Amino acid sequence: CAAMERRIIVSGGDELREFLPPGMAPGRRIRLEGAGALCTSGGQLFCACDWGDMIWRLDGRMLVPTALFAGGPGICQLCVSCGGGRLYALCADADSLLMLDACSGAPMMINRVGVNPCAMALDETGNVLAVAGGECGEAVLLSAHTLSVVRRLSMPGMVYAVALRAGTVYALSLNESLGSTLTTVAPGGVRQTLNLAGMPGMLMLRPGTLLCATHEHLYEVAPGGERILSAREAAGRAGRILFCGRNMLLCDRLGEAVFSLGLSSGRWRLLCESARDMTE
């Protein structure tokens, strides 16, 4: 949709806040104790809350709660299946991935994934889910329908982020020099590694490139993972990035703040503090 129709929702500080592009003027804000991980689907907003290890479902336009689901301890990320029927909650404190009915909130499946898992990503088909296994040093591939483990890929260190595209697995892990190693595993099993400065942040697939965020750095990497296409300084360590018109929004989950970058000016500015996640 056009930039004027888009809305950015930020969680943190026991509330949800709305920002309106293109100028990011503040909009609605509601009190929501322990508000953390966010995702959206079909006009609905899901928000994980530390309070009671619960997940709120809200009307995405009005930010009005419509349901409350039982979740799990330490939910670090939420995502919804391609059809919108299943809600996935990655529970870092329980080393588990939980699948819920997105409408009723009924638990459908749970499986253990890694040790303090950090992130997850669906492939473009919606059939495979990858989990950054955290301290176990693995990227874990699961069936998005049953949560059964399809494959475990060993990585060179603690895995912070994963991405999937056309059968290729990308994983961002911490290396011995306290920098980041991007590991690319092609469908045939061939591996490519690339060392990057800064501790690992997140991965984001872009048309023709892969965006790798580390502490104070943003890299665009070739799809094969063999070389850096461009690099720029970043504000903090990105846990989430959104593109909105000529602006890039970066949620620094370590420093709990959202920054905005004008892609033409190249200057970062602070949008808000007490931020744990953001979505649109």
N, C-alpha and C positions, 0 to 999 in steps of 0.2 A: 504494500500500500504506500501511498505518498507519505513523505516525511511529516506533513502536517497532521496526518491521521494516526500516526504512531504515538505510543505512550510508553515511557520507560518506568518500570516499577522497581523500587529499591527496598530491600529489607534490612533491618538492623536497628539497634536502639529501641527494641520492643515496639516497633511500628513498621508500617508500610507507607512509603512515600511515592508520589507520582510526579514525573517530570515530563513536560510537553515540548517535543521538538518543534521548530528547529533551534529555538533559543534556550531550551531546557528550563522554561519557567516552571516553578513549583505548582503542583495541582493538589489533588486530594491527599490526605494522610489519615491513617487510622491506627489506633492502638492495637497491637497484637504482640502479646508477651512472648519473648523468646524467638521472634521471627528470624528465620534463617534461609535455608535453601529454597529456591523458587523454580517453577516451570509453568508454562501456559499450554493450553490446548483447547481449541474450539470455543474461544471466548471465556474459558474458565482459567482461574489462577490457582495453583497449588502452592502452599507454603508450609514447610516443615518448621516445627516449633520445639524448642528445648523443653518447654513446659509440658510435662507429662509424656514426652516423646510422641507427640501427636502431629497430624498433618491436617491443615485447614484447606477446604475447598472454598473459593470465593468467586463471586461474579466479577469477571475481569474488568468490566467497564465501571461498575459502581464501587468496587472493592468492599462488597458486603459479603460476610461469611454465609455459606449455604450448607455446609456439612463439616463434620469433624471426624477424622479417621484415626484409629490406633496405628501408630507407626513403629519405630524402634529407636534404640539409643544411638545418639550421635549421627543423625542423618546429615551427610555432607553433600549429597546431590540428589535431585529428583529429575526424572524424565518420563515422558509419556510415549507409548507405542505409536507407530505410524497411523494406525486406525483410531487412536484415542481411547481405546477400551481398557488398556492396562497402564497402571502407574507403577513405576519402579522407584524404590527408595534404597539408596546405598547407605547402610548403617555402619559407620566406621568403628564405633565402640563395640559392636557385636560381630565384627568381621563377616558381615552377611549382606546379601542382596535380597530384598523383599519385593514381591510382586503383588499388587492389590488390584481389585476391580476399581477402575477410575470413577465409576458411577456410584456404587454402593459402599466402597471402601473395604469390602470383604477381602481378607487375605487369600491369595490364590496359591502362592508358592514361596519358598524361601530356600536359599542355598548359601553355604559358606564360601566366601571368596577372599582369599588373601589374609593378610594381617594388617589391620588398620588401613583398609582400602581407601583410595583417595579420590577416584573419579571414574566415570563410565561414559560410554558412547555407543549409540546405535549405528549400524551400517545403513546404507541408503535403501536397502531392500526391507529393512525392519525385521529381518530374521535373525541377525546375530548381534549380540551385545558384548562389548569388550569392557573389562574392568581393570583399572590400574590397581594391582594387588598390594601396593604399599610396601611394607617391610619384608614381605615374602620374596620380593624381587622378581615378580612374574606379571605378565599381562595375561589375563584369563578370558578366554572366549567362551560364551555360553549361548545356548538357544534362547532367543527372546520369547519363545512361546512356553518353554518348560523349565527354564533356568538350569538345564543339565549342562555340564561342562563339555565343551566340544574340543578344546585345546588349551594347553598351558604353555606359554612361551617364556623361557628364562631370559632375564634382562641383567645388565651389568650392575644394577644397584636398585635402591628403593624406587619404585615406579610411582610417579606423581600424576601422569596424564596419559590418555590413550586416544586414538582416532582410527577410524576404519574407512576405506574407500576402495571399491572395486576389488575386494579380496586382499588388499594390502593393509597390514597392521602397522601403525606408528605408535611408539611408546617413548615417553620422556622420563628419564631416570637420573638419579643423583650419582655422580661418579666419585672416584677417590680423591680428586682435587677439589671437591665441593662445588663443581660446576655441573653442567647438564650434558647428558648423552642422548641424542635422538637415535633410536634404533628403528629401522625400516625393514619389515619382513614381507617380501613379495609373495604372491600366491604359490610360487614354486619352492618357497622356503629360503631363497637367497636373501642374505642379510646385508644391510648397509648401515654403518654407524657414522655419526657426525657429532663432534664435541662442540659445545656452545658455552660461552661465558655466562655465569650467574646460576644460582640454584633454580631447579625446575619450577615452572608455573603451570601452564596449560598449553593445549594444542587446539587449533581450530582450522578446519578445512576451508579453503577459499578456491574459487575457480582457477585451476592451473597451478596453485601453490598450496603450501602448508604453512600456517602461521604458528610459530613457536615462541611462547612467552617464557622468559626466565627473569630472575631478579634484576630489574633495571634495564632489561633488554627485550626487544621484539625483533624476531628474525622471520623473513620470508624464505622458505626453503623449497627447492625443486621437488616435484611430486615423487621422484625416485629417492629422495633423502640424501643425495650425494653431494649437494653444494648449497651454499647460502646465496640467495638472489639479492637480498637487501637486508639492511640492519638499521635500527634506530634505537635511541634511548627511550626507556619507558619509565613511567611514574610507578614505582613499587614493583610488586610481583603479581601479575595478572592471574586471577582465578576465573574471570569471565570477561569477554570482550564483545561489544556490540558495535555495528556500523550503522550510523544514522545520517543519511545525506552526506555532507562533507565532513562529518565528525566521527571520530572513534571514541567510544566510551570504554574505560578500563576499570574494572572492580578489583582493587587491591585487597584481597581477603586477609593478607598478613597485617597490613596497616589499617584495615577496615575503613576504606574510603573509596569514592568513585571520582575518577579524573576524566576530563574531556580533552581531546586533542583535535585541533583544527588541521585537517590533512593538508590544507594549502599553506597554513602559517607554520605548522610544525611545533606549536607551543602547547604545553599541557597546562590545564587549569583545574583547580579543585572544584568539583561539583557539589559533593556532600561528604560528610564524615559519618561515623557509626554505621557503616555499610557492610553487610555480610554477603549479599548476593544481589543480582539485578537480572531483569528479564524484560521483554517487550510484548 
